[in-house]
Structures are given as C-alpha cells and as structure tokens.
Amino acid sequence: MSTKTPSDRRQFMKLCAGTAAAVAGYSESLVGATQPGEFFQRVKLLDDQRKPLLASALPVDKSHLFFYPFVSTPCFLIRLQTPIDQKVRLETVQGKKYDWPGGAGPDRQIVAFSAICAHKMSHPSTQVSFINYRTDEVQYTGKDRKFHRRSGLIHCCSEGSVYDPSKGAAVLGGPAPNPLASILLEHDPKTDELYAVGVAGETMFDSYFRFFSDRLRLEFKTDDVRAPASDAVPVVAADQYCRQQILC
C-alpha cells in the first residue's frame, strides 16, 4: 500500500512531467524508454571528482553505488565483462511483466539495479553490506534444486538470495520472490555521460522507508529521507562506501 501524501503525489507528478519532456528530447539514446516502469527525474551520474561519469571510464567488473530515485535508496552500478544487447522478459509474483532492456553505454555492458534485496530488504549501509556484487564464485542452490557455482552475481548473504545482473537481476536461487528492481539508464553517445531516468520492476521503497526511516535519518543526516535525488548524484565504489562487505 502506498504511503505517499497528497503533497508527495503532486511532487511526483511534476517529476514525471519533467522527465517525460527530457525523454522526448533523448529518445534515441534512452535505454528502456518503451518498457513499463516509473519515470523519475533525469539524474546525471558523477565520478569521485564530482565530474560527469564517463561510461568508457567505468572499471569493468567492479561494484559501484549511487542513490536514486530518492536520496536514501541505494543502487548498484556495474560494468559487466560482456555486452548485454538483448532484452529479457521478467515477471514478478504480483503478475507484473516487463522487458529489461540490457546494458547501457557504448558497449552495452553497464547495468544498474536497486540494491535493496527483494526478500527482507537487506541493503548497503556505511557500516556493512550483506548484499554485494561478487566477482568470485558463489555457490548456491538453483531453482532446479541443483548446486551451482558462478561468478559475476549479486548475492545477499542475509538469506541466500542470488540474482543474475546479466539477466535483469533475475532470481537464480534463494527466497527472493522477485528480481531486483531495474534502474533505467540513458547513455549520451556524444558526451559518453550516463543518466538514471526511472525504475522498472517491483520496488521495495514503501516498505524500505517504513522499516528503516529512523536509521536512514541518522545515516543521511536529513529528516526527509524520501526527498528525490538531486539532478546529479555521485557514484562511489562499493568497497569505499561500506566499511565491511559480508562475502559468505
């Protein structure tokens, strides 16, 4: 059930209208513009020098974090080893079907997902993260009830949920009922800059704010943890943002 107030809804409608105008001007470079999802404000991604993050400069196979579409909602940004140039049809347990558009960037290697686990909302904090992108091999029991070992997966050590970022963060194993929500990315081929423009799939935002608002206010030093992200947000390496990453 939504917890948005009338003021929140008016603000969201303004954001949607502004994003729609931006999308109209960038339709050729937008990844995933035609798929179902919520469009939020168009946000430029910045590097650690607070300059525009260039897609070609993002390290391969290294986990990064940014906060979108709200100031306190973490997202993974990953440049995979191989291009992902095909759509993937996904479905949630709520019956929502959507097409994940694949990778963004000049080589279509860059993907982004909400870093809030779809099971019990484990997420990165400055102190610790139980959900992480893994470059080492992860062992898990798949939906076929067989043991598998793979690298390049998102693994939540809280309850053992495993997601495949090359397939739209589809669930490979564990109790998670849904894929991680996908962050829609836009790449400008003229400048090589990256933008986040929306979210597709089943989000956990209402429950996330309901359960964690008190801690989030302390961590982000704001009473308005639901505030929309600004028009430019920094991207930081996950191992620099989190003091400890739990790699089970």
C-alpha positions as CSV (number, residue, x, y, z in Angstrom):
1,M,0.0,0.0,0.0
2,S,1.4,3.4,-0.9
3,T,2.3,5.8,1.8
4,K,2.6,8.9,-0.4
5,T,0.8,12.0,0.9
6,P,-1.1,14.4,-1.5
7,S,2.0,16.6,-1.5
8,D,4.2,13.7,-2.4
9,R,1.8,12.8,-5.3
10,R,1.8,16.3,-6.6
11,Q,5.6,16.4,-6.5
12,F,5.9,13.0,-8.2
13,M,3.5,14.2,-11.0
14,K,5.8,17.2,-11.5
15,L,8.8,15.0,-11.7
16,C,7.1,12.7,-14.2
17,A,6.1,15.6,-16.3
18,G,9.7,16.9,-16.3
19,T,11.1,13.5,-17.1
20,A,8.7,13.0,-20.0
21,A,9.9,16.2,-21.5
22,A,13.5,15.1,-21.1
23,V,12.8,11.6,-22.6
24,A,11.2,13.2,-25.6
25,G,14.4,15.0,-26.3
26,Y,16.7,12.0,-25.8
27,S,14.6,9.1,-27.3
28,E,17.4,7.7,-29.4
29,S,19.9,7.2,-26.5
30,L,17.4,6.2,-23.8
31,V,17.7,2.6,-22.7
32,G,14.4,1.1,-21.8
33,A,12.2,4.1,-22.6
34,T,9.4,2.0,-24.0
35,Q,9.1,-0.5,-21.2
36,P,6.7,-0.3,-18.3
37,G,8.1,1.4,-15.2
38,E,8.1,4.6,-13.2
39,F,9.9,7.5,-14.7
40,F,11.6,9.8,-12.1
41,Q,13.7,12.8,-12.6
42,R,16.6,12.5,-15.0
43,V,19.8,12.4,-12.9
44,K,23.3,12.7,-14.2
45,L,25.9,10.3,-12.7
46,L,29.1,11.8,-11.4
47,D,32.6,10.3,-10.7
48,D,34.6,10.7,-7.5
49,Q,35.8,14.1,-8.6
50,R,32.2,15.3,-9.0
51,K,32.6,15.5,-12.7
52,P,30.3,13.7,-15.2
53,L,31.0,9.9,-15.0
54,L,32.1,8.7,-18.4
55,A,30.7,5.3,-19.4
56,S,34.0,4.2,-21.0
57,A,35.9,5.1,-17.8
58,L,33.9,2.9,-15.5
59,P,36.0,-0.1,-14.4
60,V,34.9,-3.5,-15.6
61,D,33.6,-6.0,-13.1
62,K,33.7,-3.6,-10.1
63,S,30.7,-2.8,-7.9
64,H,29.7,0.8,-7.5
65,L,26.8,2.5,-5.6
66,F,24.7,5.6,-6.2
67,F,21.4,6.8,-4.6
68,Y,18.3,7.0,-6.8
69,P,15.4,7.8,-7.2
70,F,15.5,9.1,-3.6
71,V,18.4,10.4,-1.6
72,S,18.5,7.3,0.6
73,T,17.7,4.4,-1.8
74,P,20.9,2.7,-2.9
75,C,21.6,1.3,-6.4
76,F,24.3,-0.9,-7.9
77,L,26.1,0.3,-10.9
78,I,28.2,-2.5,-12.6
79,R,30.1,-2.7,-15.9
80,L,29.9,-6.3,-16.8
81,Q,32.6,-8.2,-18.7
82,T,30.5,-8.9,-21.7
83,P,27.9,-6.8,-23.7
84,I,24.3,-7.4,-22.9
85,D,22.4,-6.4,-26.0
86,Q,19.2,-8.4,-25.7
87,K,16.0,-7.7,-23.8
88,V,14.9,-10.1,-21.1
89,R,11.2,-10.6,-20.3
90,L,10.7,-10.7,-16.5
91,E,7.7,-11.2,-14.3
92,T,7.0,-10.5,-10.7
93,V,5.0,-12.7,-8.3
94,Q,2.4,-9.8,-8.4
95,G,2.0,-10.6,-12.1
96,K,3.8,-7.5,-13.5
97,K,5.6,-8.3,-16.7
98,Y,8.3,-6.0,-18.1
99,D,11.2,-6.1,-20.5
100,W,14.6,-5.4,-19.1
101,P,16.5,-3.6,-21.9
102,G,20.0,-5.0,-21.4
103,G,23.2,-3.0,-20.9
104,A,23.9,0.7,-21.5
105,G,27.0,2.5,-22.6
106,P,29.0,2.3,-25.8
107,D,29.5,-1.5,-25.5
108,R,26.2,-2.1,-23.6
109,Q,28.0,-3.5,-20.6
110,I,26.7,-1.2,-17.9
111,V,23.7,-2.2,-15.7
112,A,22.0,-0.8,-12.7
113,F,19.7,-2.2,-10.1
114,S,18.2,-1.3,-6.8
115,A,20.5,-2.6,-4.1
116,I,17.5,-3.3,-1.8
117,C,17.1,-7.1,-1.6
118,A,13.7,-8.2,-2.8
119,H,13.4,-10.6,0.2
120,K,13.9,-8.8,3.5
121,M,15.3,-5.5,2.2
122,S,18.9,-6.1,3.2
123,H,20.9,-3.2,1.6
124,P,24.3,-1.5,1.8
125,S,24.9,1.0,4.6
126,T,28.1,2.9,5.5
127,Q,28.8,0.3,8.2
128,V,28.1,-3.0,6.5
129,S,26.5,-4.6,3.4
130,F,25.2,-8.2,3.2
131,I,24.2,-7.8,-0.4
132,N,27.1,-7.4,-2.9
133,Y,28.1,-8.0,-6.5
134,R,30.6,-10.9,-6.5
135,T,33.5,-11.3,-8.8
136,D,34.5,-14.5,-7.1
137,E,32.5,-17.7,-7.4
138,V,29.2,-18.0,-5.5
139,Q,27.8,-21.4,-4.6
140,Y,24.0,-21.6,-4.5
141,T,21.1,-23.9,-4.9
142,G,19.2,-23.1,-8.1
143,K,15.5,-23.2,-8.8
144,D,16.3,-26.7,-10.3
145,R,17.4,-27.7,-6.8
146,K,20.9,-28.4,-8.0
147,F,24.1,-26.9,-6.7
148,H,25.7,-24.2,-9.0
149,R,28.9,-22.2,-8.8
150,R,29.2,-18.9,-10.7
151,S,30.9,-15.6,-10.6
152,G,29.5,-12.2,-11.6
153,L,26.4,-12.5,-9.5
154,I,24.6,-10.3,-6.9
155,H,24.5,-12.4,-3.7
156,C,22.6,-11.5,-0.5
157,C,24.2,-13.2,2.5
158,S,21.3,-12.4,4.8
159,E,19.1,-15.2,3.5
160,G,21.0,-16.5,0.4
161,S,19.2,-14.8,-2.4
162,V,21.1,-14.8,-5.7
163,Y,20.5,-12.5,-8.7
164,D,21.9,-12.5,-12.2
165,P,22.8,-9.0,-13.3
166,S,23.3,-10.1,-16.9
167,K,19.6,-11.2,-17.0
168,G,17.9,-8.2,-15.4
169,A,18.8,-9.3,-11.9
170,A,16.5,-12.4,-12.3
171,V,16.5,-14.7,-9.2
172,L,18.7,-17.7,-9.6
173,G,18.3,-19.1,-6.1
174,G,17.2,-18.3,-2.5
175,P,14.0,-17.0,-1.1
176,A,13.7,-13.7,-3.0
177,P,10.3,-13.6,-4.8
178,N,11.2,-11.0,-7.4
179,P,14.1,-9.7,-9.4
180,L,15.9,-6.6,-8.1
181,A,14.1,-3.5,-9.5
182,S,16.0,-2.3,-12.5
183,I,17.3,1.2,-12.8
184,L,16.7,2.6,-16.3
185,L,19.8,4.1,-17.7
186,E,20.4,6.6,-20.5
187,H,23.8,7.0,-22.3
188,D,24.6,10.1,-24.3
189,P,26.9,8.9,-27.1
190,K,28.1,12.4,-27.8
191,T,29.4,13.1,-24.3
192,D,29.7,9.4,-23.0
193,E,27.8,10.6,-19.9
194,L,25.3,8.4,-18.0
195,Y,21.9,9.2,-16.6
196,A,19.4,7.4,-14.4
197,V,15.8,8.1,-15.5
198,G,13.5,5.6,-13.9
199,V,12.8,2.3,-12.3
200,A,11.2,-0.9,-13.7
201,G,10.0,-4.0,-11.9
202,E,8.8,-4.4,-8.3
203,T,10.2,-1.8,-6.0
204,M,10.5,-2.1,-2.2
205,F,10.5,1.7,-1.5
206,D,7.4,2.0,0.7
207,S,8.4,-0.9,2.9
208,Y,12.0,0.3,3.0
209,F,11.0,3.7,4.3
210,R,8.5,2.2,6.7
211,F,11.1,-0.1,8.4
212,F,14.3,1.9,8.1
213,S,13.4,5.6,8.2
214,D,14.8,6.2,11.7
215,R,18.2,4.8,10.9
216,L,18.2,6.4,7.5
217,R,17.6,9.9,9.0
218,L,20.8,9.4,11.1
219,E,22.9,7.9,8.3
220,F,21.9,10.6,5.7
221,K,21.6,13.4,8.2
222,T,18.2,14.5,6.9
223,D,14.6,14.3,8.1
224,D,13.4,13.9,4.5
225,V,14.8,10.5,3.5
226,R,12.1,10.4,0.8
227,A,13.4,13.5,-0.9
228,P,14.1,13.0,-4.6
229,A,17.7,12.6,-5.7
230,S,19.2,15.9,-7.0
231,D,19.9,16.4,-10.7
232,A,23.4,15.0,-10.3
233,V,24.5,12.2,-7.9
234,P,27.9,10.8,-7.2
235,V,28.9,7.2,-7.9
236,V,31.2,5.6,-5.3
237,A,33.0,2.2,-5.3
238,A,31.0,-0.1,-3.0
239,D,34.1,-1.2,-1.1
240,Q,34.8,2.5,-0.3
241,Y,31.2,3.3,0.8
242,C,30.7,0.2,3.0
243,R,33.1,-0.3,5.9
244,Q,32.6,-4.1,5.7
245,Q,31.2,-6.2,2.9
246,I,29.9,-9.6,4.0
247,L,31.0,-12.2,1.5
248,C,29.6,-15.5,2.6
